[in-house]
Amino acid sequence: MSDLRLVVMGAAGRMGRMLVQTIPDTLGVRLTGALDHPASPMLGADSGQMVGSGPNGVPISADPAAALEDCDVVVDFSAPASTVAMSALTGERGLAHVIGTTGLSEEDLAAIAAAAEKTVVVRSGNMSLGVNLLAALVERAARALGPAWDAEIVEMHHRLKVDAPSGTALLLGEAAARGRGVSLAENSARGRDGLTGPRKAGEIGFASLRGGTVIGDHTVIFAGMGERIEFSHRAEERGIFARGALAAALWTRGRPAGLYSMADVLGISGE
């Protein structure tokens, strides 16, 4: 079977660079395109040289139409507007789309879901195996404990991260909400400040910390009467996200159109 042809969207970003660096060591895939925004200072540069791996003959481009001519899967860690625009293109062409972009609005998610009616889309706020196993545990714990146990999610990232709560924190919040059988949008508390009054029953709280070079720390706390349960995950290097995204890309081969998660890729959906 021939290698999957991959185009990396957001190739000059932190995760894009990690993907470009990781792809040559991943069996069954090869890099055929590297896209970045039109104002990127890396346009025209060889993507392999950009990451210090030596030339690979795939330059950084801002022309998605040309890149998609030689493509099976787009792996996308870019920005919300770019991801939504790319989802329309992959939907039209029937190309799989693996999305790790965070900070997506409800409108953005609706556009991605519409594209998934035409092609395979895997979207996750976090592509790591560990985080997605954690989410499955959080869902089970929330189901068993119920709303009598207060749920709080604490996350910390590097000082340059632009969205909060993180996509991973929201993924974990959604898992807790699913376990309780409620809507996260209607049962979340963010940014408490001042005289907020007592905690509302059933809330799923979020706290976002930013500083230094932290890749990603997440803790889900279930606090009951006289006892507390904590689930934590700490990312020690960005390679875990790249490897997960490439596993998702390989998983898309032969799948029917639809919107999938990393739980589907890992075979733990519904656990």
N, C-alpha and C positions, 0 to 999 in steps of 0.2 A: 504494500500500500504506500502511495506517495506521501511525502511530508505535507502537513497542513501549511498553507501559505499565510503568514501572519503579517498584519499591518498594526503597528503600535501608534496609537493616538495619544498625543502629549509626550512625544518621545524625548524631548529635552527637559522634562520635569524630573523630579526625584524618582518617582515610580517608573516613568518611561525609560530612564537611563538604566534602572535596575533590570527591567525587562529586556532591553537590548543586550545587556551584559549576560543575562541568564539564558536566553534563547539558544545560543550555540551549544550549551551543555544539556539541552533537553531533547530527548529522542522523540522523533515524529513531528517536529515543527521546524520551520525555517523563516527567517525574517525576509519579507519582500518589500516592505514599505515602512517609513518612519515619518509621521506627520507631527507638525507643531503649528502654532498660530502664526499668522502672516508677519507679525512684528518680532518674531523670535530671532535673537542674534545668532542662532545656530543654523539658520537656513542655508542649505548648500553644503554644510559640513558632512563628512562621512560619519555615520552614526556609530560605527565601530571605533573609529579614532576618538569620537566624543567621549566614550566611556573607557578609553585606554586599553581597548582590546585589539588594536590594530585595524586597518581598513577592512570593511566588509562589502563595499560596493553599494551600500544602501544609503543615499544621502537624505538629510533632513529636508522635508518638503512641506509646502502649504497647499498642495493641490490634491485634495482627497479623491476627485474623480479619476485622476491618473493612477493613484495608488490602488484604488479598488479594482482596477482592471486585472491585477495579478494578486488576488486575495481570496482566501476562504473564510477567515475570521479576523475581526478587528478587536484588539485588546485595548481598552480605553480607560486611562486614568488622567483625564484632562479636566475641563471645567464644565459646569452644567450646560451653558449655552452650546458649547462645542459638542458635548455628548448628545444633546437633543438633536442638533443638526445632523450628526453622524447617524443617529438612529433612523432618521428619515431615509438617508442614503442606503444603509444596510437593509432596511425593510424593502425598499424598491428593488434592490438587486438580489434579495434572498441570501445575503451573507450573514453569517453568525456574528453576534456582537457580545463581547464579554465586558461588562461595565463595572469598574471599581470606583468611579467618580462619586464624590460625596457632595453634600450641600444641595441636593436636588429638591426642587419645590414640588408641591402636589401637581402643579401643571406640568412640570418636567416629567414626573413619573407617569402621568396620563399619556403623554406623547410617546414615551418609551413603551408603555403597555400597548399602544396602538400599533407600533412597529412590530411588536412581538406577535401580533396576529398574522404577520407575513413571514417571519423568520425566527430563528432561535436566538433568544436573548438570555444571558445569565447575568443577573445584577446582584451585587452584594455590597454592603457597607464595609465589609472586610473579607478578604479572600483567604485568610489563613485557616488551616485545618483546626488549630487549637481554639480559635475564637468561635468557629461554627459548632464545634463540639460543646463549648461553653454555653452557647445560645440554647442548644438542645437541653442541657442540664438546667439552665435557668427556667425554661418553659415548664419542665417537669416539676421543678421545685415550686414555681408559682402556682401550678395546678394543685399540688398537694397541700400547700400552706394556706392558700386563699388570701383574700384581702385583709384578714386580721393581722397578717405580718406586713409591716411597712417595707416597701421596696425602694431602694435608693441606688443610683448608678453614678459612680465617680470615675471620671476619666482625666488623663493628663497627656498632653502632646507638646511638641516643640513650639517655640515662640513664633514661628512663621505660619502656623496653621491658621486658615482664614475662616473656617466654619465651626460652629459650636451649637449644640453638642456634636461630638464626632459622629460620623456615619456608623462606627462600631457601637457607640453608646446607644444610638437609636435602634440599631439591629437588636441589641440586648433588651432594650425597652419594649420593642415589638414582641420579642419572645416572652417576656413577662406578661405583657397584655394578652397574648394568645393563651397563655396558660390560665389566666383568669377569665378568659372569654369576654374581654372588654376592648374598647377602642383606646389605643394609646393617645390619640389626639385629644380625646375627651377626658383623659385621666392622667395627664402629666403635669408636673410642676417644674419650672425652670427659673433660674436666676432669683432665688429668694433674697430679699433685701428689706431691711427696716422692720416695722411692726407688722408682720405677716399674719399674726394670729396662729392658733394651733394648727398642726398638720391635719389636712383633710383626709378622712378615711378613704382608702383605695387609691390614693395618689401614687404615681411612679415618679420619683424625684430624680433630677439630674444636676450634677455639679461638674463644671468644666474648669480645669486648671491648665495654664499655658506657661512654658518656660524652658529655657535651655535647648537641648537637642533630643529630648525624649521622643522616641519613635511612637510609642503608644502603650499606656497602662490603663487597664479597665478593671474595676471592681464592682460587682453587684452585691448589695447588702440586703438581706432579709432580716428585719429586726422585729422580734416578738417580745412577749412579756418575759423579761428576765433572761433572754438568750438571743443570740445573733448568729446567722449563717452568712459567710462571705465566700463568693466565687471570684477568683482573680485570674487575669491573663496579662502577661508582660511581653511585649514584642522586643526582641533583642537585636534584630536586624531586618531590613526591608525585604530581604530575599524570601522570607516566608510568604509575603503577599504576591511576589512575582511567581513563585513556584505554584501557588494556589491558582492564580489566574491562568497560567499555562495548562494546568490540569483541567481547568474549566474549559479552555479552548479545545483541548483534545476530546473532552467529553461531548462537545456539541456535534461531533461528526455523526451524521445519520439520524439525528434527533428531529422529531417533528417541530414545527413552529410553536412557539409558546414562550412564556416568561418564567424562567427558572431561577433558583437560588443555589448557593453553595451547598445547602442541605441536600438538594437534589443531586448535585455532582458527587457528594460524599455518600449518598445512599442513606442519609439519616432523616430525610424528610418525614414529618409526622411522628418522630420518636418522642 
